[in-house]
Amino acid sequence: MKKLTLSVALLLSANIHALDLDKSVQQSLPKLNQLYLHLHQNPELSYQEEQTGKRLAKELELLGFDVTSNVGGFGVVGLYKNGNGPTVMIRADTDALPIVEETGKPYASKVKVLDKHNNQIGVMHGCAHDIHMTSMIGAAEQLMKHKDQWQGTLMMVAQPAEEVGGGAKAMIKEGLFKQFAKPDYVLGLHTSASIPAGQVAIAPGYALANVDSVDISVKGKGGHGAYPHATIDPVVLASRIVLGLQTITSREISPLKPSVITVGSIHGGSKHNIISNEVKLQLTLRSYDPAVREQQIAAIKRLTAGIAQSAGLEESLYPEVLVHESESIPSTYNNPELATRMTKSIKQELGDSQVVKAEPVMAGEDFGLFGRTEENIPITIFWLGGVEPSSYQAAMQSGEPLPSLHSSKFAPDYELAVHTGVRAMTASALDLFKQ
């Protein structure tokens, strides 16, 4: 019996590697490109991805998945059980950004909506979630088309509200791993605006950062600008705080532990000759190690209180430090063993030269939450090159910066990126199903 099982496993492995995935994906590209263009031209903001969710649910249903919509908002879960074997989850994010597209492309988004202040704003997939969704559907199609090549359960997850850090939390809270399936592996991809299309980059270990949004209300005692001695000026206190914050990273946290504390906004006062009662600061904190995150927050609270005390303010007027816990995103830790396996699979599919090792970045992604549940599931997200290759080469030669993610001018080479993303994700899943 053991010999028979081993023979079947070897035959399955041989069939997987005999599959001409490149050709198979190429045949599906016209349909996938149309899906990309539809998604790109119909972007929806975070928590508003209703039509996007409906389209993805329809695509998965047509492929034969058991589909559940409106999970954690407008999230979609598709399941297909194909015999006994591992459960592999593939995730894509679905929300767009409040950006007016300026790429000049004939297929550019022209969508405009009203924000909560009744101002008209543009909407754009400036973080290439349209490529992520298209690649996910493409991988689902390939895996269903070749389901004789694998055994197990395929779990496709279209996750909303990634840009505001709420989607993964909401889906997990609604029982993603309890009501649907507990994956053995969770896979994802993210388009890169600094890697040429056709390439993939993977960072084993920490890949993306802890992200926290922090508000600081700096109190004071206002008065006339001509009589500063009769006031406690919150503008001066806020200035001292901005400078003092820089010493947390430079003098309190180990130089071997990455840390970023950025003051992105400062607002206070209303007129030249009035000393106000309050100044507001908005910060973003970045790190990898959870202990560093806790150290950052504790140091900010201590430092701001100390500066207020030194200025003679009573404790009731010490700065208020608010950490927006609901928006906090933990760092993404790519399971090293899984990342290594995926690297091997993708190299075998794309070629060694097309797969490189990525360095960790200080951007955030709520994908990391899928690896931080009580189930302790191994996860890996890889970077998918998005820059048109000739544009990339020209930028490398001239030194001109490329449009970044979240830029109104970021126009990825979607055809090559989708082709590569589908091949890379499908090859990874097929090899993981072999266990």
Contacts in CASP RR format, 6 or more apart in sequence:
PFRMAT RR
TARGET T0000
AUTHOR 0000-0000-0000
METHOD contacts of the structure
MODEL  1
MKKLTLSVALLLSANIHALDLDKSVQQSLPKLNQLYLHLHQNPELSYQEE
QTGKRLAKELELLGFDVTSNVGGFGVVGLYKNGNGPTVMIRADTDALPIV
EETGKPYASKVKVLDKHNNQIGVMHGCAHDIHMTSMIGAAEQLMKHKDQW
QGTLMMVAQPAEEVGGGAKAMIKEGLFKQFAKPDYVLGLHTSASIPAGQV
AIAPGYALANVDSVDISVKGKGGHGAYPHATIDPVVLASRIVLGLQTITS
REISPLKPSVITVGSIHGGSKHNIISNEVKLQLTLRSYDPAVREQQIAAI
KRLTAGIAQSAGLEESLYPEVLVHESESIPSTYNNPELATRMTKSIKQEL
GDSQVVKAEPVMAGEDFGLFGRTEENIPITIFWLGGVEPSSYQAAMQSGE
PLPSLHSSKFAPDYELAVHTGVRAMTASALDLFKQ
9 434 0 8 1.000
12 149 0 8 1.000
12 150 0 8 1.000
12 151 0 8 1.000
12 434 0 8 1.000
13 434 0 8 1.000
15 148 0 8 1.000
15 149 0 8 1.000
16 149 0 8 1.000
16 150 0 8 1.000
16 430 0 8 1.000
16 431 0 8 1.000
16 434 0 8 1.000
17 348 0 8 1.000
19 146 0 8 1.000
19 149 0 8 1.000
19 430 0 8 1.000
21 142 0 8 1.000
21 349 0 8 1.000
21 423 0 8 1.000
21 426 0 8 1.000
21 427 0 8 1.000
22 349 0 8 1.000
22 423 0 8 1.000
24 142 0 8 1.000
24 145 0 8 1.000
24 146 0 8 1.000
25 138 0 8 1.000
25 142 0 8 1.000
25 419 0 8 1.000
25 422 0 8 1.000
25 423 0 8 1.000
25 426 0 8 1.000
26 419 0 8 1.000
28 138 0 8 1.000
28 141 0 8 1.000
28 142 0 8 1.000
28 422 0 8 1.000
29 415 0 8 1.000
29 418 0 8 1.000
29 419 0 8 1.000
32 134 0 8 1.000
32 137 0 8 1.000
32 138 0 8 1.000
32 418 0 8 1.000
32 422 0 8 1.000
33 414 0 8 1.000
33 415 0 8 1.000
33 418 0 8 1.000
35 59 0 8 1.000
35 133 0 8 1.000
35 134 0 8 1.000
35 137 0 8 1.000
36 130 0 8 1.000
36 131 0 8 1.000
36 134 0 8 1.000
36 414 0 8 1.000
36 418 0 8 1.000
37 107 0 8 1.000
38 55 0 8 1.000
39 52 0 8 1.000
39 55 0 8 1.000
39 125 0 8 1.000
39 130 0 8 1.000
39 133 0 8 1.000
39 134 0 8 1.000
40 107 0 8 1.000
40 109 0 8 1.000
40 125 0 8 1.000
40 130 0 8 1.000
40 414 0 8 1.000
41 107 0 8 1.000
41 108 0 8 1.000
41 109 0 8 1.000
41 110 0 8 1.000
41 111 0 8 1.000
42 51 0 8 1.000
42 52 0 8 1.000
42 109 0 8 1.000
42 111 0 8 1.000
43 52 0 8 1.000
43 96 0 8 1.000
43 97 0 8 1.000
43 109 0 8 1.000
43 111 0 8 1.000
43 123 0 8 1.000
43 124 0 8 1.000
43 125 0 8 1.000
43 130 0 8 1.000
44 50 0 8 1.000
44 51 0 8 1.000
44 52 0 8 1.000
44 94 0 8 1.000
44 95 0 8 1.000
44 96 0 8 1.000
44 123 0 8 1.000
45 95 0 8 1.000
45 96 0 8 1.000
45 97 0 8 1.000
45 98 0 8 1.000
45 113 0 8 1.000
45 123 0 8 1.000
46 95 0 8 1.000
46 160 0 8 1.000
46 161 0 8 1.000
46 162 0 8 1.000
46 163 0 8 1.000
46 164 0 8 1.000
46 166 0 8 1.000
47 73 0 8 1.000
47 74 0 8 1.000
47 95 0 8 1.000
47 160 0 8 1.000
47 161 0 8 1.000
47 164 0 8 1.000
48 74 0 8 1.000
48 95 0 8 1.000
48 113 0 8 1.000
49 74 0 8 1.000
49 75 0 8 1.000
49 94 0 8 1.000
49 95 0 8 1.000
49 160 0 8 1.000
49 161 0 8 1.000
50 74 0 8 1.000
52 74 0 8 1.000
52 94 0 8 1.000
52 95 0 8 1.000
52 133 0 8 1.000
52 158 0 8 1.000
53 69 0 8 1.000
53 74 0 8 1.000
53 75 0 8 1.000
53 76 0 8 1.000
53 94 0 8 1.000
53 158 0 8 1.000
53 160 0 8 1.000
54 69 0 8 1.000
56 76 0 8 1.000
56 94 0 8 1.000
56 133 0 8 1.000
56 136 0 8 1.000
56 137 0 8 1.000
56 158 0 8 1.000
57 67 0 8 1.000
57 69 0 8 1.000
57 76 0 8 1.000
57 158 0 8 1.000
59 137 0 8 1.000
59 140 0 8 1.000
60 67 0 8 1.000
60 76 0 8 1.000
60 78 0 8 1.000
60 137 0 8 1.000
60 140 0 8 1.000
60 156 0 8 1.000
61 67 0 8 1.000
63 80 0 8 1.000
63 137 0 8 1.000
63 140 0 8 1.000
63 141 0 8 1.000
63 144 0 8 1.000
64 80 0 8 1.000
64 144 0 8 1.000
65 78 0 8 1.000
65 79 0 8 1.000
65 80 0 8 1.000
65 140 0 8 1.000
65 144 0 8 1.000
65 154 0 8 1.000
65 156 0 8 1.000
66 78 0 8 1.000
66 79 0 8 1.000
66 80 0 8 1.000
67 76 0 8 1.000
67 77 0 8 1.000
67 78 0 8 1.000
67 79 0 8 1.000
68 76 0 8 1.000
68 77 0 8 1.000
68 78 0 8 1.000
68 180 0 8 1.000
69 75 0 8 1.000
69 76 0 8 1.000
71 77 0 8 1.000
71 171 0 8 1.000
71 174 0 8 1.000
71 176 0 8 1.000
72 160 0 8 1.000
72 167 0 8 1.000
72 170 0 8 1.000
72 171 0 8 1.000
72 173 0 8 1.000
72 174 0 8 1.000
73 160 0 8 1.000
73 161 0 8 1.000
73 167 0 8 1.000
73 170 0 8 1.000
74 94 0 8 1.000
74 160 0 8 1.000
75 94 0 8 1.000
75 157 0 8 1.000
75 158 0 8 1.000
75 159 0 8 1.000
75 160 0 8 1.000
75 167 0 8 1.000
75 171 0 8 1.000
76 156 0 8 1.000
76 157 0 8 1.000
76 158 0 8 1.000
77 155 0 8 1.000
77 156 0 8 1.000
77 157 0 8 1.000
77 158 0 8 1.000
77 171 0 8 1.000
77 176 0 8 1.000
77 180 0 8 1.000
78 155 0 8 1.000
78 156 0 8 1.000
78 157 0 8 1.000
78 180 0 8 1.000
79 153 0 8 1.000
79 154 0 8 1.000
79 155 0 8 1.000
79 156 0 8 1.000
79 180 0 8 1.000
79 181 0 8 1.000
80 144 0 8 1.000
80 147 0 8 1.000
80 153 0 8 1.000
80 154 0 8 1.000
81 152 0 8 1.000
81 153 0 8 1.000
82 147 0 8 1.000
82 150 0 8 1.000
82 151 0 8 1.000
82 152 0 8 1.000
82 153 0 8 1.000
82 154 0 8 1.000
83 151 0 8 1.000
83 152 0 8 1.000
83 153 0 8 1.000
84 151 0 8 1.000
84 152 0 8 1.000
85 151 0 8 1.000
85 152 0 8 1.000
85 153 0 8 1.000
85 433 0 8 1.000
85 435 0 8 1.000
86 152 0 8 1.000
86 153 0 8 1.000
86 184 0 8 1.000
86 185 0 8 1.000
86 432 0 8 1.000
86 433 0 8 1.000
86 435 0 8 1.000
87 152 0 8 1.000
87 153 0 8 1.000
87 154 0 8 1.000
87 155 0 8 1.000
87 181 0 8 1.000
87 182 0 8 1.000
87 183 0 8 1.000
87 184 0 8 1.000
87 185 0 8 1.000
88 152 0 8 1.000
88 153 0 8 1.000
88 154 0 8 1.000
88 155 0 8 1.000
88 183 0 8 1.000
88 184 0 8 1.000
88 185 0 8 1.000
88 187 0 8 1.000
88 429 0 8 1.000
88 432 0 8 1.000
88 433 0 8 1.000
89 155 0 8 1.000
89 156 0 8 1.000
89 157 0 8 1.000
89 181 0 8 1.000
89 183 0 8 1.000
89 185 0 8 1.000
89 186 0 8 1.000
89 187 0 8 1.000
89 370 0 8 1.000
90 136 0 8 1.000
90 139 0 8 1.000
90 140 0 8 1.000
90 154 0 8 1.000
90 155 0 8 1.000
90 156 0 8 1.000
90 157 0 8 1.000
90 187 0 8 1.000
90 188 0 8 1.000
90 425 0 8 1.000
90 429 0 8 1.000
91 136 0 8 1.000
91 157 0 8 1.000
91 158 0 8 1.000
91 159 0 8 1.000
91 186 0 8 1.000
91 187 0 8 1.000
91 188 0 8 1.000
91 367 0 8 1.000
91 370 0 8 1.000
92 129 0 8 1.000
92 132 0 8 1.000
92 133 0 8 1.000
92 135 0 8 1.000
92 136 0 8 1.000
92 157 0 8 1.000
92 158 0 8 1.000
92 159 0 8 1.000
92 188 0 8 1.000
92 189 0 8 1.000
93 129 0 8 1.000
93 132 0 8 1.000
93 133 0 8 1.000
93 158 0 8 1.000
93 159 0 8 1.000
93 160 0 8 1.000
93 162 0 8 1.000
93 163 0 8 1.000
93 367 0 8 1.000
94 129 0 8 1.000
94 133 0 8 1.000
94 158 0 8 1.000
94 159 0 8 1.000
94 160 0 8 1.000
94 162 0 8 1.000
95 129 0 8 1.000
95 160 0 8 1.000
95 161 0 8 1.000
95 162 0 8 1.000
95 163 0 8 1.000
95 164 0 8 1.000
96 109 0 8 1.000
96 123 0 8 1.000
96 124 0 8 1.000
96 125 0 8 1.000
96 126 0 8 1.000
96 127 0 8 1.000
96 129 0 8 1.000
96 130 0 8 1.000
96 163 0 8 1.000
97 123 0 8 1.000
97 124 0 8 1.000
97 125 0 8 1.000
97 126 0 8 1.000
97 127 0 8 1.000
97 163 0 8 1.000
97 406 0 8 1.000
98 115 0 8 1.000
98 121 0 8 1.000
98 122 0 8 1.000
98 123 0 8 1.000
99 122 0 8 1.000
99 123 0 8 1.000
99 124 0 8 1.000
99 126 0 8 1.000
99 406 0 8 1.000
99 408 0 8 1.000
100 112 0 8 1.000
100 121 0 8 1.000
100 122 0 8 1.000
100 124 0 8 1.000
100 408 0 8 1.000
101 108 0 8 1.000
101 109 0 8 1.000
101 110 0 8 1.000
101 122 0 8 1.000
101 124 0 8 1.000
101 126 0 8 1.000
101 408 0 8 1.000
102 408 0 8 1.000
102 409 0 8 1.000
103 408 0 8 1.000
103 409 0 8 1.000
103 410 0 8 1.000
103 411 0 8 1.000
104 411 0 8 1.000
105 411 0 8 1.000
109 122 0 8 1.000
109 123 0 8 1.000
109 124 0 8 1.000
109 125 0 8 1.000
111 122 0 8 1.000
111 123 0 8 1.000
111 124 0 8 1.000
112 120 0 8 1.000
112 121 0 8 1.000
112 122 0 8 1.000
112 123 0 8 1.000
113 120 0 8 1.000
113 121 0 8 1.000
113 122 0 8 1.000
113 123 0 8 1.000
114 120 0 8 1.000
114 121 0 8 1.000
115 121 0 8 1.000
124 408 0 8 1.000
126 405 0 8 1.000
126 406 0 8 1.000
126 407 0 8 1.000
126 408 0 8 1.000
126 410 0 8 1.000
127 163 0 8 1.000
127 191 0 8 1.000
127 405 0 8 1.000
127 406 0 8 1.000
128 190 0 8 1.000
128 191 0 8 1.000
128 386 0 8 1.000
128 405 0 8 1.000
128 410 0 8 1.000
128 412 0 8 1.000
128 417 0 8 1.000
129 162 0 8 1.000
130 414 0 8 1.000
131 191 0 8 1.000
131 384 0 8 1.000
131 386 0 8 1.000
131 412 0 8 1.000
131 414 0 8 1.000
131 417 0 8 1.000
131 418 0 8 1.000
132 188 0 8 1.000
132 189 0 8 1.000
132 190 0 8 1.000
132 191 0 8 1.000
133 158 0 8 1.000
134 414 0 8 1.000
134 418 0 8 1.000
135 189 0 8 1.000
135 384 0 8 1.000
135 417 0 8 1.000
135 418 0 8 1.000
135 421 0 8 1.000
135 422 0 8 1.000
135 425 0 8 1.000
136 156 0 8 1.000
136 158 0 8 1.000
136 425 0 8 1.000
138 418 0 8 1.000
138 422 0 8 1.000
138 426 0 8 1.000
139 421 0 8 1.000
139 422 0 8 1.000
139 425 0 8 1.000
139 426 0 8 1.000
139 429 0 8 1.000
140 154 0 8 1.000
140 156 0 8 1.000
142 422 0 8 1.000
142 426 0 8 1.000
143 150 0 8 1.000
143 154 0 8 1.000
143 426 0 8 1.000
143 429 0 8 1.000
143 430 0 8 1.000
144 154 0 8 1.000
146 430 0 8 1.000
149 430 0 8 1.000
150 429 0 8 1.000
150 430 0 8 1.000
150 433 0 8 1.000
150 434 0 8 1.000
151 433 0 8 1.000
152 433 0 8 1.000
153 181 0 8 1.000
154 429 0 8 1.000
155 180 0 8 1.000
155 181 0 8 1.000
155 183 0 8 1.000
157 171 0 8 1.000
157 176 0 8 1.000
159 167 0 8 1.000
159 168 0 8 1.000
159 171 0 8 1.000
159 366 0 8 1.000
160 167 0 8 1.000
160 170 0 8 1.000
161 167 0 8 1.000
161 170 0 8 1.000
162 168 0 8 1.000
162 365 0 8 1.000
162 366 0 8 1.000
162 367 0 8 1.000
164 327 0 8 1.000
165 327 0 8 1.000
165 329 0 8 1.000
165 366 0 8 1.000
166 326 0 8 1.000
166 327 0 8 1.000
166 366 0 8 1.000
167 366 0 8 1.000
168 366 0 8 1.000
168 367 0 8 1.000
168 368 0 8 1.000
168 369 0 8 1.000
168 370 0 8 1.000
169 366 0 8 1.000
169 369 0 8 1.000
172 369 0 8 1.000
172 370 0 8 1.000
172 373 0 8 1.000
177 183 0 8 1.000
177 373 0 8 1.000
177 375 0 8 1.000
177 377 0 8 1.000
182 375 0 8 1.000
182 377 0 8 1.000
183 377 0 8 1.000
184 377 0 8 1.000
184 378 0 8 1.000
184 432 0 8 1.000
184 435 0 8 1.000
185 338 0 8 1.000
185 377 0 8 1.000
185 378 0 8 1.000
185 379 0 8 1.000
185 380 0 8 1.000
185 432 0 8 1.000
186 370 0 8 1.000
186 371 0 8 1.000
186 377 0 8 1.000
186 378 0 8 1.000
186 379 0 8 1.000
186 380 0 8 1.000
187 342 0 8 1.000
187 379 0 8 1.000
187 380 0 8 1.000
187 381 0 8 1.000
187 425 0 8 1.000
187 428 0 8 1.000
187 429 0 8 1.000
187 432 0 8 1.000
188 367 0 8 1.000
188 379 0 8 1.000
188 380 0 8 1.000
188 381 0 8 1.000
188 382 0 8 1.000
188 425 0 8 1.000
189 381 0 8 1.000
189 382 0 8 1.000
189 383 0 8 1.000
189 384 0 8 1.000
189 421 0 8 1.000
189 424 0 8 1.000
189 425 0 8 1.000
190 365 0 8 1.000
190 367 0 8 1.000
190 381 0 8 1.000
190 382 0 8 1.000
190 383 0 8 1.000
190 384 0 8 1.000
191 383 0 8 1.000
191 384 0 8 1.000
191 385 0 8 1.000
191 386 0 8 1.000
191 405 0 8 1.000
191 412 0 8 1.000
191 417 0 8 1.000
192 201 0 8 1.000
192 383 0 8 1.000
192 384 0 8 1.000
192 385 0 8 1.000
192 386 0 8 1.000
192 387 0 8 1.000
192 405 0 8 1.000
193 386 0 8 1.000
193 387 0 8 1.000
193 402 0 8 1.000
193 403 0 8 1.000
193 404 0 8 1.000
193 405 0 8 1.000
193 407 0 8 1.000
193 410 0 8 1.000
193 412 0 8 1.000
194 387 0 8 1.000
194 402 0 8 1.000
194 404 0 8 1.000
195 201 0 8 1.000
195 356 0 8 1.000
195 383 0 8 1.000
195 384 0 8 1.000
195 385 0 8 1.000
195 386 0 8 1.000
195 387 0 8 1.000
195 392 0 8 1.000
196 385 0 8 1.000
196 386 0 8 1.000
196 387 0 8 1.000
196 388 0 8 1.000
196 389 0 8 1.000
196 392 0 8 1.000
196 393 0 8 1.000
197 385 0 8 1.000
197 386 0 8 1.000
197 387 0 8 1.000
197 388 0 8 1.000
197 389 0 8 1.000
197 412 0 8 1.000
197 413 0 8 1.000
197 416 0 8 1.000
197 417 0 8 1.000
197 420 0 8 1.000
198 350 0 8 1.000
198 354 0 8 1.000
198 385 0 8 1.000
198 386 0 8 1.000
198 389 0 8 1.000
198 416 0 8 1.000
198 417 0 8 1.000
198 419 0 8 1.000
198 420 0 8 1.000
199 350 0 8 1.000
199 354 0 8 1.000
199 355 0 8 1.000
199 356 0 8 1.000
199 385 0 8 1.000
199 420 0 8 1.000
200 346 0 8 1.000
200 350 0 8 1.000
200 354 0 8 1.000
200 355 0 8 1.000
200 356 0 8 1.000
200 382 0 8 1.000
200 383 0 8 1.000
200 384 0 8 1.000
200 385 0 8 1.000
200 420 0 8 1.000
200 421 0 8 1.000
200 424 0 8 1.000
201 355 0 8 1.000
201 356 0 8 1.000
201 357 0 8 1.000
201 358 0 8 1.000
201 382 0 8 1.000
201 383 0 8 1.000
201 385 0 8 1.000
202 334 0 8 1.000
202 339 0 8 1.000
202 342 0 8 1.000
202 343 0 8 1.000
202 346 0 8 1.000
202 355 0 8 1.000
202 357 0 8 1.000
202 358 0 8 1.000
202 380 0 8 1.000
202 382 0 8 1.000
202 383 0 8 1.000
203 334 0 8 1.000
203 339 0 8 1.000
203 357 0 8 1.000
203 358 0 8 1.000
203 359 0 8 1.000
203 360 0 8 1.000
203 383 0 8 1.000
204 334 0 8 1.000
204 336 0 8 1.000
204 339 0 8 1.000
204 340 0 8 1.000
204 343 0 8 1.000
204 357 0 8 1.000
205 333 0 8 1.000
205 334 0 8 1.000
205 335 0 8 1.000
205 336 0 8 1.000
205 339 0 8 1.000
205 360 0 8 1.000
206 288 0 8 1.000
206 331 0 8 1.000
206 332 0 8 1.000
206 333 0 8 1.000
206 334 0 8 1.000
206 360 0 8 1.000
207 332 0 8 1.000
207 333 0 8 1.000
207 334 0 8 1.000
207 358 0 8 1.000
207 360 0 8 1.000
207 361 0 8 1.000
207 381 0 8 1.000
208 331 0 8 1.000
208 332 0 8 1.000
208 360 0 8 1.000
208 361 0 8 1.000
208 362 0 8 1.000
208 363 0 8 1.000
208 364 0 8 1.000
208 365 0 8 1.000
208 367 0 8 1.000
208 368 0 8 1.000
208 381 0 8 1.000
209 258 0 8 1.000
209 260 0 8 1.000
209 286 0 8 1.000
209 287 0 8 1.000
209 288 0 8 1.000
209 331 0 8 1.000
209 360 0 8 1.000
209 361 0 8 1.000
209 362 0 8 1.000
209 363 0 8 1.000
209 364 0 8 1.000
210 285 0 8 1.000
210 286 0 8 1.000
210 287 0 8 1.000
210 288 0 8 1.000
210 290 0 8 1.000
210 292 0 8 1.000
210 293 0 8 1.000
210 328 0 8 1.000
210 329 0 8 1.000
210 330 0 8 1.000
210 331 0 8 1.000
210 364 0 8 1.000
211 284 0 8 1.000
211 285 0 8 1.000
211 286 0 8 1.000
211 328 0 8 1.000
211 329 0 8 1.000
211 363 0 8 1.000
211 364 0 8 1.000
212 284 0 8 1.000
212 285 0 8 1.000
212 293 0 8 1.000
212 296 0 8 1.000
212 297 0 8 1.000
212 323 0 8 1.000
212 324 0 8 1.000
212 327 0 8 1.000
212 328 0 8 1.000
212 329 0 8 1.000
213 282 0 8 1.000
213 283 0 8 1.000
213 284 0 8 1.000
213 323 0 8 1.000
213 324 0 8 1.000
213 327 0 8 1.000
213 328 0 8 1.000
214 282 0 8 1.000
214 283 0 8 1.000
214 284 0 8 1.000
214 285 0 8 1.000
214 297 0 8 1.000
214 300 0 8 1.000
214 321 0 8 1.000
214 322 0 8 1.000
214 323 0 8 1.000
214 324 0 8 1.000
215 280 0 8 1.000
215 281 0 8 1.000
215 282 0 8 1.000
215 283 0 8 1.000
215 320 0 8 1.000
215 321 0 8 1.000
215 322 0 8 1.000
215 324 0 8 1.000
216 241 0 8 1.000
216 280 0 8 1.000
216 281 0 8 1.000
216 282 0 8 1.000
216 283 0 8 1.000
216 300 0 8 1.000
216 304 0 8 1.000
216 319 0 8 1.000
216 320 0 8 1.000
216 321 0 8 1.000
216 322 0 8 1.000
217 278 0 8 1.000
217 279 0 8 1.000
217 280 0 8 1.000
217 319 0 8 1.000
217 320 0 8 1.000
217 322 0 8 1.000
218 234 0 8 1.000
218 237 0 8 1.000
218 238 0 8 1.000
218 241 0 8 1.000
218 278 0 8 1.000
218 279 0 8 1.000
218 280 0 8 1.000
218 281 0 8 1.000
218 304 0 8 1.000
218 308 0 8 1.000
218 319 0 8 1.000
219 234 0 8 1.000
219 277 0 8 1.000
219 278 0 8 1.000
219 308 0 8 1.000
219 313 0 8 1.000
219 317 0 8 1.000
219 318 0 8 1.000
219 319 0 8 1.000
219 320 0 8 1.000
220 231 0 8 1.000
220 232 0 8 1.000
220 233 0 8 1.000
220 234 0 8 1.000
220 237 0 8 1.000
220 276 0 8 1.000
220 277 0 8 1.000
220 278 0 8 1.000
220 313 0 8 1.000
220 317 0 8 1.000
221 231 0 8 1.000
221 232 0 8 1.000
221 277 0 8 1.000
221 313 0 8 1.000
221 317 0 8 1.000
222 231 0 8 1.000
222 232 0 8 1.000
222 233 0 8 1.000
222 234 0 8 1.000
222 274 0 8 1.000
222 275 0 8 1.000
222 276 0 8 1.000
222 277 0 8 1.000
223 230 0 8 1.000
223 231 0 8 1.000
223 274 0 8 1.000
223 275 0 8 1.000
224 230 0 8 1.000
224 231 0 8 1.000
224 273 0 8 1.000
224 274 0 8 1.000
224 275 0 8 1.000
225 231 0 8 1.000
225 273 0 8 1.000
225 274 0 8 1.000
225 275 0 8 1.000
226 273 0 8 1.000
228 275 0 8 1.000
231 275 0 8 1.000
232 311 0 8 1.000
232 312 0 8 1.000
232 313 0 8 1.000
233 275 0 8 1.000
234 268 0 8 1.000
234 275 0 8 1.000
234 276 0 8 1.000
234 277 0 8 1.000
234 278 0 8 1.000
234 279 0 8 1.000
235 268 0 8 1.000
235 269 0 8 1.000
235 275 0 8 1.000
235 276 0 8 1.000
235 279 0 8 1.000
236 311 0 8 1.000
237 279 0 8 1.000
237 307 0 8 1.000
237 308 0 8 1.000
237 311 0 8 1.000
237 319 0 8 1.000
238 266 0 8 1.000
238 268 0 8 1.000
238 279 0 8 1.000
238 281 0 8 1.000
240 307 0 8 1.000
241 281 0 8 1.000
241 303 0 8 1.000
241 304 0 8 1.000
241 307 0 8 1.000
241 319 0 8 1.000
242 263 0 8 1.000
242 266 0 8 1.000
242 281 0 8 1.000
244 303 0 8 1.000
244 307 0 8 1.000
245 261 0 8 1.000
245 263 0 8 1.000
245 283 0 8 1.000
245 300 0 8 1.000
245 303 0 8 1.000
246 261 0 8 1.000
248 259 0 8 1.000
248 261 0 8 1.000
248 295 0 8 1.000
248 296 0 8 1.000
248 299 0 8 1.000
248 300 0 8 1.000
248 303 0 8 1.000
249 259 0 8 1.000
249 260 0 8 1.000
249 261 0 8 1.000
252 295 0 8 1.000
252 299 0 8 1.000
253 259 0 8 1.000
253 292 0 8 1.000
253 295 0 8 1.000
253 296 0 8 1.000
257 287 0 8 1.000
257 288 0 8 1.000
257 289 0 8 1.000
257 292 0 8 1.000
258 286 0 8 1.000
258 287 0 8 1.000
258 288 0 8 1.000
258 292 0 8 1.000
258 360 0 8 1.000
258 362 0 8 1.000
259 286 0 8 1.000
259 287 0 8 1.000
259 292 0 8 1.000
259 296 0 8 1.000
260 284 0 8 1.000
260 285 0 8 1.000
260 286 0 8 1.000
260 287 0 8 1.000
260 362 0 8 1.000
261 283 0 8 1.000
261 284 0 8 1.000
261 285 0 8 1.000
261 286 0 8 1.000
261 296 0 8 1.000
261 300 0 8 1.000
262 283 0 8 1.000
262 284 0 8 1.000
262 285 0 8 1.000
262 286 0 8 1.000
263 281 0 8 1.000
263 282 0 8 1.000
263 283 0 8 1.000
264 281 0 8 1.000
264 282 0 8 1.000
264 283 0 8 1.000
264 284 0 8 1.000
265 280 0 8 1.000
265 281 0 8 1.000
265 282 0 8 1.000
266 279 0 8 1.000
266 280 0 8 1.000
266 281 0 8 1.000
266 282 0 8 1.000
267 279 0 8 1.000
267 280 0 8 1.000
268 276 0 8 1.000
268 278 0 8 1.000
268 279 0 8 1.000
268 280 0 8 1.000
269 276 0 8 1.000
269 279 0 8 1.000
270 276 0 8 1.000
283 300 0 8 1.000
285 293 0 8 1.000
285 296 0 8 1.000
285 297 0 8 1.000
286 362 0 8 1.000
286 364 0 8 1.000
287 293 0 8 1.000
287 296 0 8 1.000
287 331 0 8 1.000
288 331 0 8 1.000
288 360 0 8 1.000
289 331 0 8 1.000
290 330 0 8 1.000
290 331 0 8 1.000
297 321 0 8 1.000
297 323 0 8 1.000
300 321 0 8 1.000
301 321 0 8 1.000
304 318 0 8 1.000
304 319 0 8 1.000
304 321 0 8 1.000
305 318 0 8 1.000
305 319 0 8 1.000
306 318 0 8 1.000
307 319 0 8 1.000
308 317 0 8 1.000
308 318 0 8 1.000
308 319 0 8 1.000
309 315 0 8 1.000
309 318 0 8 1.000
329 364 0 8 1.000
329 365 0 8 1.000
329 366 0 8 1.000
329 368 0 8 1.000
329 369 0 8 1.000
330 368 0 8 1.000
330 369 0 8 1.000
330 372 0 8 1.000
331 364 0 8 1.000
331 368 0 8 1.000
332 364 0 8 1.000
332 365 0 8 1.000
332 367 0 8 1.000
332 368 0 8 1.000
332 379 0 8 1.000
332 381 0 8 1.000
333 368 0 8 1.000
333 371 0 8 1.000
333 379 0 8 1.000
334 379 0 8 1.000
334 380 0 8 1.000
334 381 0 8 1.000
335 378 0 8 1.000
335 379 0 8 1.000
335 380 0 8 1.000
337 378 0 8 1.000
338 378 0 8 1.000
338 379 0 8 1.000
338 380 0 8 1.000
339 380 0 8 1.000
339 382 0 8 1.000
341 428 0 8 1.000
341 431 0 8 1.000
341 432 0 8 1.000
342 380 0 8 1.000
342 382 0 8 1.000
342 428 0 8 1.000
343 355 0 8 1.000
344 431 0 8 1.000
345 427 0 8 1.000
345 428 0 8 1.000
345 430 0 8 1.000
345 431 0 8 1.000
345 432 0 8 1.000
346 355 0 8 1.000
346 382 0 8 1.000
346 424 0 8 1.000
346 427 0 8 1.000
346 428 0 8 1.000
347 354 0 8 1.000
347 355 0 8 1.000
348 427 0 8 1.000
349 423 0 8 1.000
349 424 0 8 1.000
349 427 0 8 1.000
350 420 0 8 1.000
350 423 0 8 1.000
350 424 0 8 1.000
354 420 0 8 1.000
358 382 0 8 1.000
358 383 0 8 1.000
363 405 0 8 1.000
365 381 0 8 1.000
367 379 0 8 1.000
367 381 0 8 1.000
368 379 0 8 1.000
368 381 0 8 1.000
370 377 0 8 1.000
370 379 0 8 1.000
371 377 0 8 1.000
371 378 0 8 1.000
371 379 0 8 1.000
382 424 0 8 1.000
384 417 0 8 1.000
384 420 0 8 1.000
384 421 0 8 1.000
384 424 0 8 1.000
385 412 0 8 1.000
385 417 0 8 1.000
385 420 0 8 1.000
386 412 0 8 1.000
386 413 0 8 1.000
386 416 0 8 1.000
386 417 0 8 1.000
387 395 0 8 1.000
387 402 0 8 1.000
387 412 0 8 1.000
387 413 0 8 1.000
388 412 0 8 1.000
388 413 0 8 1.000
388 416 0 8 1.000
389 413 0 8 1.000
389 416 0 8 1.000
391 402 0 8 1.000
392 402 0 8 1.000
394 400 0 8 1.000
395 401 0 8 1.000
395 402 0 8 1.000
403 409 0 8 1.000
403 410 0 8 1.000
403 411 0 8 1.000
404 410 0 8 1.000
END
